[in-house]
């Protein structure tokens, strides 16, 4: 996952930096680095199940609200 941005002919440094930023955003490198910055314990099966139930609850509520609009 290397990101290289060589300066093209008649390209300003601002455009070069913007191109580099777009490449890193496209590869989601910033998110990956931020996630790996601090160690997090993997969620247990119970935590995964509870999170799924909560997500399902909110999803049903959103669908219900959209029907009445």
Backbone bond lengths (Angstrom), bond angles and torsions (degrees), N, CA, C in turn:
res aa  C-N    CA-C-N  psi(-1)  N-CA   C-N-CA  omega(-1)  CA-C   N-CA-C  phi
1 X - - - 1.436 - - 1.525 110.06 -
2 X 1.293 115.69 60.70 1.452 120.00 177.33 1.513 109.27 -88.84
3 X 1.303 114.43 144.02 1.454 120.56 176.20 1.516 107.13 -119.36
4 X 1.314 115.00 119.89 1.457 119.59 179.16 1.510 108.53 -124.18
5 X 1.307 114.82 137.78 1.456 120.19 176.89 1.524 107.42 -138.99
6 X 1.316 115.53 100.41 1.465 119.34 177.12 1.516 108.52 -90.58
7 X 1.289 114.51 144.86 1.453 120.22 -178.86 1.531 110.01 -70.25
8 X 1.317 115.45 128.26 1.459 121.69 179.03 1.525 109.35 -87.47
9 X 1.315 115.12 169.39 1.464 119.48 177.34 1.520 109.87 -64.06
10 X 1.320 116.24 136.30 1.469 123.51 178.20 1.530 112.48 57.53
11 X 1.323 118.20 33.75 1.463 121.82 178.09 1.523 108.65 -107.89
12 X 1.320 116.05 132.69 1.457 119.63 179.17 1.520 109.32 -78.29
13 X 1.319 115.71 163.68 1.466 119.60 179.20 1.526 110.71 -68.27
14 X 1.329 117.26 -30.12 1.465 120.07 177.68 1.524 110.97 -64.04
15 X 1.325 116.28 -44.53 1.465 119.43 178.65 1.520 111.12 -65.59
16 X 1.326 116.17 -36.59 1.458 120.43 177.70 1.527 110.51 -63.48
17 X 1.326 116.58 -44.51 1.466 120.57 179.21 1.527 110.92 -65.27
18 X 1.320 117.50 -40.10 1.467 120.32 178.52 1.521 111.29 -64.41
19 X 1.318 116.95 -40.00 1.464 121.04 177.62 1.525 110.86 -63.61
20 X 1.327 116.35 -41.28 1.459 121.32 177.90 1.530 110.57 -63.66
21 X 1.321 116.65 -43.67 1.470 120.65 179.14 1.520 110.95 -61.68
22 X 1.324 116.78 -42.56 1.460 120.40 179.64 1.520 111.25 -62.88
23 X 1.326 116.69 -39.41 1.466 120.00 179.08 1.522 110.70 -64.19
24 X 1.336 117.24 -42.99 1.469 119.68 -179.87 1.520 110.55 -67.62
25 X 1.333 117.86 -37.52 1.453 120.59 178.23 1.518 110.67 -67.33
26 X 1.319 116.27 -38.72 1.459 120.48 179.82 1.533 110.81 -63.19
27 X 1.310 117.00 -38.15 1.466 120.91 179.95 1.526 112.47 -85.74
28 X 1.335 117.25 -4.03 1.465 124.08 -179.52 1.530 111.74 57.86
29 X 1.314 115.95 37.02 1.462 120.22 -179.70 1.517 111.73 -71.00
30 X 1.317 117.18 -36.50 1.465 120.48 -178.23 1.526 109.90 -63.50
31 X 1.339 116.40 -44.62 1.462 120.06 178.57 1.525 111.00 -62.52
32 X 1.314 115.77 -41.33 1.463 120.26 -179.41 1.527 111.10 -62.88
33 X 1.315 116.46 -44.60 1.463 120.51 -179.46 1.528 110.56 -65.17
34 X 1.316 116.38 -41.61 1.471 119.75 179.65 1.520 111.54 -64.19
35 X 1.339 116.78 -39.12 1.462 119.66 179.05 1.520 111.62 -67.39
36 X 1.332 116.78 -38.75 1.458 120.29 -176.79 1.523 113.16 -83.62
37 X 1.324 116.68 -4.47 1.459 120.50 -178.00 1.536 110.78 -63.59
38 X 1.320 116.46 -40.93 1.457 121.62 -179.86 1.525 108.73 -119.82
39 X 1.296 116.26 138.33 1.453 121.17 179.71 1.513 109.51 -73.67
40 X 1.311 116.67 133.84 1.462 121.63 176.16 1.516 108.85 -126.30
41 X 1.297 114.70 137.68 1.454 119.48 178.40 1.525 109.21 -73.23
42 X 1.302 117.01 141.73 1.451 121.42 179.21 1.523 109.62 -66.44
43 X 1.332 117.24 141.05 1.467 119.31 -179.36 1.528 111.46 -68.52
44 X 1.311 115.39 146.12 1.464 120.23 178.61 1.528 108.72 -77.47
45 X 1.315 116.65 170.06 1.462 120.73 178.78 1.529 110.66 -61.38
46 X 1.311 116.02 -36.28 1.466 120.74 179.09 1.525 110.67 -64.47
47 X 1.324 117.26 -44.92 1.461 121.03 179.54 1.523 111.17 -63.98
48 X 1.330 117.19 -39.56 1.462 121.18 178.21 1.525 110.05 -63.51
49 X 1.328 116.63 -43.41 1.458 121.29 -179.18 1.534 111.09 -63.89
50 X 1.338 116.47 -43.90 1.461 120.34 179.76 1.533 110.66 -64.54
51 X 1.320 117.08 -42.11 1.468 120.78 178.56 1.527 110.50 -62.89
52 X 1.328 117.29 -38.87 1.458 120.61 179.30 1.527 110.86 -66.87
53 X 1.319 116.94 -39.12 1.466 120.21 178.28 1.528 111.39 -65.14
54 X 1.321 116.28 -41.63 1.461 120.27 179.12 1.527 110.23 -65.42
55 X 1.333 116.47 -43.51 1.467 120.63 178.97 1.523 110.39 -61.18
56 X 1.341 116.82 -42.21 1.454 121.56 179.49 1.531 110.80 -64.55
57 X 1.321 116.47 -39.12 1.473 121.39 179.09 1.530 110.32 -61.39
58 X 1.326 116.90 -47.94 1.459 120.55 -179.57 1.527 111.46 -67.74
59 X 1.327 116.80 -35.85 1.456 120.85 178.56 1.525 110.72 -63.40
60 X 1.323 116.88 -43.71 1.469 120.89 177.97 1.525 110.53 -64.45
61 X 1.323 116.74 -40.02 1.454 120.98 179.53 1.533 110.75 -63.90
62 X 1.336 117.27 -42.24 1.459 121.18 178.91 1.530 111.08 -63.31
63 X 1.328 116.75 -43.02 1.465 120.19 178.75 1.527 110.53 -63.06
64 X 1.312 116.42 -40.06 1.459 121.35 179.09 1.520 110.60 -64.39
65 X 1.334 116.55 -43.44 1.463 120.95 179.65 1.535 111.21 -65.19
66 X 1.339 117.42 -37.44 1.457 120.56 179.45 1.527 112.34 -67.39
67 X 1.334 117.70 -30.22 1.450 121.42 179.66 1.526 110.93 -68.59
68 X 1.327 117.78 -34.28 1.451 121.37 -176.08 1.522 113.54 -89.59
69 X 1.301 118.42 2.38 1.464 119.64 179.04 1.497 112.00 -83.99
